[in-house]
């Protein structure tokens, strides 16, 4: 988390990096002796004074005789009640005495991890602090409990934001570090270091040890910092972990995770470790007590057999080290504060089966469910917008028709979005965060500052900058006071609430095992730097920009791109803006920083979080996130550091790229490797990065550009992708009725429970005559995943059900690209509807009025209601990704309008009204139909009927009122309509 800052000569506000320092045992002061004396007095009073006073005033707690039945017969008097209270006080004294004895034994033994007295949480904490203060001046206090170092600290010290790493609050950031150590890349790196270490260093005479020191202030030691101090490279912490994994420590516990180490533990070090007094020899350690020397000697003997066994395993596997990930981790130790989020064993979690192959689809989008869901939702919105705009403006001749069908990389990316998207996860995340904000507002509590969120097995964990009390129900405290957790089952109970998005700056960075990290860029107290190769950094920046621009858990937002991504603005022109250079950025951000500071002061808020849930929500407090891919000069970096010093309070975040990895003023530092790993050692992070490589970025931009409603189509764009032979000779072998209730003609109904699944698969294929990728089909039918054999079994049954054409060709085929397609003999009423409308308006109906009328009438007869009107609940959820729900009403409305125009040419107003009413049953919200219905009704010269229609329109429009064009048309056709409607009721 944030680094400590100190003033620099160049700027009073510019932060500078803090490098880890060796842990030092502080010298005893006069204040320590005062604390020890006061602790002695307190212990004497509690241990001796309390029982003495009770014995003299209330007597001993035990009765002189043991007669339970007589006790039950006695009346409950004041003396009886006082006796019960006296007995409870004696019990509390006995429990506290036991806590003192346990803490004293642990302190004198030098272990530093005392046992727990059942039911004595606060009592044992008090005993620990008193014993610690009493022994503060003794030799054994240096290895005592971590809470000792926090005695006498101020409230501000405890509330200071801290680095979420192993040396700080060992939370989710830190506990994930060991998991990443088990990946193949980490193992390979560790093996290379192990091979470089001389075998002679393993000899007893060259073995060195390090004893974990108690925390200094809030600074906890970590294997990374130990390796950095004594091995010269923090990444060699894996060697220390392997040397000490699962070996019994002095307190009886074992090292199972690289991020969980405790004061008093002993670590065997590689032979080339250096560092003076902090690295101790087992037989030559004059600066430690004899007890500690004995512990080191005993610990050295525990490693002989283990290391030999480990060496045998390495040789048996070709010399490669092997790290086993525990299925279930030990419970957290409240005494040391090393909390841990335990994951259930694999047999306790219903993990969805995943496809082992991507079938050639872009893996980067398949493994980014939140990014894919955002892009897919934004793309669908863009395509619907284009359909409606083209329908009402009549541009491009594309009314009611399909949008351009993507091809090549764009088609692969679209399929990857369909497979990888997790819209349900986005919905739950959005509702959970807004529900939390609403609950806190109801309790008049401010929003806590959130540094990050972890999504793991459906549960949501928020990591707070500092403890913020008990979370509102159904949220719960996580592994410690800085974590709030919401289970998936509780998240599903949330409803939509009308409140501002509390944490719109959350963005996915990557995954670690089954957990996904979202970093809150808006809350970072300074700049986040990203180092690595330029092309690798660009993939991270593109992913971050695309998700921020399209995510579903934010409202208004400004994202400024500098040095990259001018093409990405097509994803969300209202959110994304591109600046040419750093000079323009600095000028812009200086002005905005001043403006936000003034606005906060005028509103009386201390941060944007305070105002985000108040009366000013949705106005001034939208975040502004800056993504700067070009490395700034030292002068520009200093200026950015000054601007970012107060950025988290103002709702401004900075992500800045650097090639060297050394950026002045960087609060958090990350590195992207060529293997796609995102490293942040001081944050305890080692993730599989979420990326959007250049090829996929171009394909995504192409999808959005082709769907731009302002863009003219390259061709006529009015021909449907699949035309049906509407003559008698074109009678299909299989006919599916989708517009209205779902019916299939020409096939036997499948038996058993698989019938619904086969019908759904056929409907998806019928709506995509261009072909459906097998993974798109399986992800639509089984959103939580499916295995290859289940998918293949479905395809085999579907082929058998559809059968073959007379020439023996199967009706379910696979094209050259591997996509599933249907034969032309399998058609739907939607295909026929499109073909009839196309033929009537651009085919034979153009030159023959009679043919046009017949074709349009036949088309409108096919409309029996909305698409798949009787689909069962819980199925066909993939329709939310489709635009057919917007396309079909437009096509029906176009057909009704064309047929009404055909009848009005011959002054057949009643026929026109009949056609328009038929279209309104499927497209009731289409303003064009209502306006034409008003004109046709006016042509009947029946004011009462026109007034009744106007009244019906007013009722349907509700509180929104009539659309402006409809209102203007009524003023023209029936000037007295307002009075007439009011009189009618």
PEFEN-V203789 format. One line per field, one symbol per residue. phi: phi as a letter, one per 20 degrees, with the letter a starting at -180 (. if undefined). burial: + if it has 24 or more other C-alpha atoms within 12 Angstrom, else -. Layout:
BEGIN
phi->???
burial->???
END
This chain:
BEGIN
phi->.fefccfdfebedffcfdefdffdefffdfffffffffffffffffedffffffffednffeffcdcgffffeffedffffffffffffffffffffffffffffffffmfncffdegmcffffffffffffffegeefeffdefffffefnfeffffefgcfecfedgfefgffffffffeffffffffffffffegfffefgfdfcccdfeffdmdeefbfffffffddnbffefffffffcfmefegenecedcfedccgnfddfdgfefcqmffddefdbcfecfgffgfffffffffefffffffffffffdmnefcdeeffbefffdffenefbefdffgfeceeffdffdelnffffefdcfffffffffffffffffffffffeememmdfmeffgffbmfffffffffffefcffffffffffffffffffffeldffffdebcddclnedcdeefbgcnffffefcfefbfecdccffffffefdfcebfffcfefbfdrccldddedeeffeffpeddcdpfffffffffffffffffcfddcdeadcddcnamffffffbgfdecddfbfffffffffffffffffffffemdebfffefdefefmdedffcddddeffffgfffffffffegdfffemdccdcebeencdgnfecdccdefeneddbgfemdbdefeccfgffffffffgfffeffeefffcfmdeffbddfeeffeffeccdedeofeccdocfffenffffffffffffffecffocfgffffffecgeobefffffffffffffffmcfgenfffdccefeneecdffedccffffgfffffffdcdfffecffffffffffffffedqfflfdfffndmffffeedffeffgffffffffffffgfffdlefffffffffffffdcfeffffffffffffffflcgffffffffffffffmffnffgffffffffebgeffffffffp
burial->+++++--------++++--+-++--------+--++--++--+--++--++--+-------------------------------+--++--+++++++++++++++++++++++++--+--+++++++++++++++-+++++++++++-+------+-++++++++++++++++++++++++-+++--++-++-------+---++++++++++++++++++++++++++--++++++++++++++++++-++++++++++++++++++++++---++++++-+--++--++-+++-++-++---+--++--------++++-+------++++++++++-+----------++--+--++++++++++++++++++++++++++++++++---+++++++++++--+++++++++++++++++++++++++++++++++----+++++++++++++++++++++++--++++++++++++++++++--++-+----+++++++++++++++++++++++++++++++++++++++++++++++++++++++++++++++++++++++++++-+++++-++--++--+--++--++--+----+-++++++++--++-+++++++++++++---++++++++++++++++++++++++-+++++++++++++--++++++++++++++++++++++++++++++++++-------++++-+++-+-----+++++++++-+++-----------+++++++++++++++++++++++++++++++----+--++--++-+++------++++-----+++++++++++++++++++++++---+------+++++++++++++++++-------+-++-++++++++++++++++++++++++----++++++++++++++++-++++++++++++++------++++++-++-------+---++-++--++--+---+----
END
